[in-house]
């Protein structure tokens, strides 16, 4: 969990996400911005540098896949496309961005440039503060999305295609291991037990051992 912006950003629970979108985020733009990060698993810089044409076609219709350009991704490895879920479409339909000077989906002040990633992080932190969510940052959206996919048994190679990580090792550092998963892993060790244990024989053996020790 992040404390004073140090450590890993927490993975959000469904209840925390609900609070964040109903009470924490106060504008349509802010809810749409965070929804983009949460429902695509993209980085904050990738979200704020999206162009309108990366998300909407020339007639203003939402594309079935949004485009994250190579130049916006960390390491500038490759352009990738991510399917737009119905959940995300809801926010994009309401948002309906106005044409900005530079064509960005989330324009900066006076419609020039794009919203700065640090300002987007501030928006998220203030929203979390309003609904008492600790240890979260914009990276929580990415970690939450990737962890949910991993927990749903989506192959890591497929998740890597979505996340844009350079390697599977980098991707695995993002994934959260839940206590229930640890308990389930330990429970699997029950198969190591003998096929059957006769408790009466076990008790008799214990008595005999105790008798021998007392002699």
C-alpha positions in Angstrom: 0.0 0.0 0.0 1.2 3.5 -0.8 2.1 5.8 2.1 3.2 9.4 1.3 3.4 8.3 -2.3 5.9 5.4 -1.5 5.2 1.7 -2.0 2.8 -0.1 -4.3 -0.5 1.4 -5.1 -3.3 -0.6 -3.5 -5.7 -2.8 -5.6 -9.2 -1.3 -5.2 -12.1 -3.4 -4.0 -15.5 -3.3 -5.8 -17.0 -1.4 -2.9 -14.2 1.2 -3.1 -14.7 1.6 -6.8 -18.4 2.2 -6.2 -17.7 4.9 -3.6 -15.1 6.5 -5.8 -17.4 6.9 -8.8 -20.5 7.9 -6.9 -19.1 10.2 -4.3 -15.4 10.8 -4.9 -15.2 11.9 -8.5 -17.2 15.1 -8.9 -17.2 15.8 -12.7 -18.1 13.9 -15.9 -14.6 14.5 -17.2 -13.0 13.1 -14.0 -15.2 10.0 -13.9 -14.5 9.4 -17.6 -10.7 9.8 -17.2 -10.6 7.3 -14.3 -12.9 4.9 -16.1 -10.6 4.9 -19.1 -7.7 3.9 -16.8 -9.7 1.3 -14.9 -11.4 -0.4 -17.8 -8.3 -0.5 -20.1 -5.5 -1.0 -17.5 -3.6 1.9 -19.2 -1.1 4.2 -17.5 -2.1 7.7 -16.5 0.1 9.3 -19.2 -1.5 7.0 -21.8 -5.0 8.1 -20.7 -4.3 11.9 -20.7 -2.6 11.8 -24.1 -5.4 10.0 -25.9 -6.7 11.9 -28.9 -10.4 12.3 -29.6 -9.9 10.3 -32.8 -8.3 7.5 -30.8 -11.7 6.9 -29.1 -14.4 8.3 -31.4 -14.7 8.1 -35.2 -15.3 11.0 -37.6 -19.0 10.9 -36.9 -18.6 11.0 -33.1 -19.3 7.3 -32.5 -17.4 5.4 -30.0 -14.9 3.1 -31.6 -15.1 -0.6 -30.6 -11.4 -0.4 -29.7 -9.5 2.6 -28.4 -6.0 3.2 -29.7 -3.0 3.8 -27.4 -0.3 5.2 -29.5 3.3 4.1 -29.4 4.5 7.6 -28.6 2.4 7.8 -25.5 3.4 4.4 -24.0 6.2 3.9 -21.6 9.3 3.0 -23.6 7.4 3.7 -26.8 7.4 0.0 -27.6 4.3 -0.4 -29.8 0.8 1.0 -30.5 -1.9 -1.2 -29.0 -5.6 -1.4 -29.3 -7.9 -2.2 -26.4 -11.6 -3.2 -26.7 -14.1 -0.7 -25.2 -16.3 -2.4 -22.6 -20.0 -1.5 -22.3 -19.2 -0.2 -18.9 -16.7 2.3 -20.3 -19.0 3.2 -23.2 -21.5 4.5 -20.6 -19.0 7.2 -19.5 -17.7 8.0 -23.0 -21.3 8.5 -24.3 -22.0 11.0 -21.5 -18.6 12.8 -21.8 -18.9 13.8 -25.5 -15.7 15.9 -25.6 -15.7 19.2 -27.4 -13.1 19.6 -30.1 -9.9 21.0 -28.5 -7.1 23.0 -30.1 -4.8 19.9 -30.3 -7.5 17.2 -30.5 -6.9 15.7 -27.1 -9.6 13.7 -25.3 -8.8 15.4 -22.0 -7.6 18.9 -23.0 -5.6 21.1 -20.7 -6.3 24.7 -19.6 -8.0 26.8 -22.3 -8.3 23.8 -24.5 -4.6 23.7 -25.3 -2.4 20.6 -24.9 -3.6 17.8 -22.7 -4.4 17.4 -19.0 -1.1 16.9 -17.2 -0.6 13.5 -15.6 0.3 15.1 -12.3 -3.0 17.0 -12.3 -4.8 13.8 -13.1 -3.0 12.2 -10.1 -4.1 15.1 -7.9 -7.7 14.6 -9.1 -7.6 10.9 -8.1 -6.0 11.5 -4.7 -8.6 14.2 -3.8 -11.4 11.8 -4.8 -9.9 9.1 -2.7 -9.6 11.5 0.3 -13.3 12.4 -0.1 -14.4 8.7 0.3 -11.7 7.6 2.8 -9.6 5.4 0.5 -6.0 5.1 1.7 -2.9 3.9 -0.1 -4.3 4.4 -3.6 -3.0 6.4 -6.6 -3.8 6.5 -10.3 -1.6 3.4 -10.6 -4.3 1.6 -8.5 -6.5 1.6 -11.6 -3.9 -0.2 -13.6 -3.0 -2.7 -10.8 -6.7 -3.4 -10.2 -7.5 -4.1 -13.8 -4.5 -6.4 -14.4 -5.0 -8.2 -11.1 -8.7 -8.9 -11.9 -7.7 -10.3 -15.2 -5.0 -12.5 -13.6 -7.5 -13.7 -11.0 -9.9 -14.6 -13.8 -7.2 -17.0 -15.1 -6.5 -14.9 -18.2 -3.1 -16.0 -19.5 -0.3 -13.6 -18.6 0.7 -13.4 -22.3 -2.7 -12.0 -23.1 -2.6 -9.6 -20.2 0.8 -8.4 -21.4 -0.7 -7.6 -24.8 -3.2 -5.4 -23.1 -0.9 -3.8 -20.5 2.0 -3.1 -22.9 4.6 -4.4 -20.4 8.1 -5.1 -21.9 8.3 -8.5 -20.2 6.2 -11.0 -18.2 8.4 -10.3 -15.2 7.5 -6.6 -15.2 3.9 -7.6 -15.5 4.0 -10.0 -12.5 5.3 -7.1 -10.3 1.9 -5.4 -10.8 -0.2 -8.4 -9.8 -1.6 -8.6 -6.3 -1.8 -11.9 -4.4 -4.9 -11.9 -2.2 -4.9 -13.6 1.3 -7.7 -15.9 0.1 -5.5 -17.1 -2.7 -2.7 -17.9 -0.2 -5.2 -19.8 2.0 -6.4 -21.7 -1.1 -2.8 -22.6 -2.0 -2.1 -23.9 1.5 -5.4 -25.8 1.5 -4.3 -27.6 -1.6 -1.6 -29.3 0.5 -4.3 -31.4 2.1 -3.7 -33.9 -0.7 -0.5 -34.7 1.0 -2.3 -36.3 3.9 -2.4 -40.2 4.1 -5.5 -41.7 2.5 -6.9 -42.4 6.0 -6.0 -42.1 9.6 -7.5 -44.4 12.2 -7.9 -42.2 15.2 -8.2 -45.1 17.7 -5.0 -46.6 16.5 -3.3 -43.2 16.7 -4.6 -42.8 20.3 -3.4 -46.2 21.2 0.0 -45.6 19.7 0.3 -42.3 21.7 -0.5 -44.1 24.9 2.0 -46.8 24.2 4.7 -44.3 23.4 3.9 -42.4 26.6 4.1 -45.7 28.6 7.5 -46.5 27.1 8.9 -43.0 27.9 7.8 -43.4 31.6 9.7 -46.7 32.1 
